[in-house]
Amino acid sequence: MHEIKVPILNDEYFVYVIWGDLKKCIAYINKVFGEHFEEDEFKNKKGKCFYSFYKHDCPLAPVIWLKESDEMVATLAHEAVHAMNETFEYIGETESSEVFAHSVGAIVRHVVKYKKHCTGK
């Protein structure tokens, strides 16, 4: 399983991106969010953004799960928008579309750089 921690805005906010062995990814998501997702819930999905900023009275970073595929980067961009929407809602930001766009770009850039470095693809 691959896990990347992407800093957003400053050193207080992050987005995690995971992919690889589905069982390990599900176990990771279940542990982080205290949920009980099953493998069937991931069938026919290309990716999903999980978030819960109000659990245990402290913010939890969004986690983007991706199914490894040729469309992975497009799915990542889509899910990164969900992650940033939730982050901006949590911090009360409503005005800065440029910062929002740069944040989505940062998530995509980190994953593409990681994949290129680790896999050559």
C-alpha positions, 0 to 999 in steps of 0.5 A, spaced: 500 500 500 502 507 498 501 512 502 502 520 501 501 525 506 500 532 502 501 538 506 495 543 505 495 551 506 500 550 512 503 545 517 496 544 520 492 541 514 494 535 510 490 530 505 493 523 505 492 519 498 492 511 499 492 506 493 495 499 492 492 493 496 485 494 497 485 490 504 490 494 507 487 500 504 480 498 507 484 496 514 487 503 514 481 507 512 477 503 518 482 504 523 483 512 521 475 513 521 473 508 526 468 505 521 467 498 518 467 498 511 467 492 507 471 490 500 464 490 496 463 497 498 469 499 493 467 495 487 466 499 481 469 505 484 475 509 481 476 512 488 473 516 494 474 521 499 473 520 506 473 525 511 471 527 518 473 533 521 470 533 528 471 526 530 474 526 537 474 534 538 480 534 533 481 535 525 482 529 521 485 530 515 481 527 509 484 521 506 483 519 498 483 512 496 484 511 489 484 504 485 490 504 481 488 504 473 490 508 467 485 514 469 488 514 476 490 522 475 483 524 473 480 520 479 485 523 484 483 530 481 476 529 482 477 526 489 482 532 491 476 537 489 472 533 495 478 533 500 479 541 499 471 543 499 471 539 506 478 542 508 475 549 506 468 548 509 472 546 516 476 552 516 471 557 514 474 559 507 469 562 502 473 567 498 479 564 495 478 560 489 486 561 487 488 558 493 483 552 492 486 551 485 493 551 488 491 546 493 488 541 488 494 542 484 499 540 490 495 534 491 495 531 484 503 534 483 505 530 490 502 523 487 504 524 480 511 526 483 511 520 488 509 515 482 514 517 477 520 516 482 517 510 485 515 506 479 518 510 473 511 511 470 
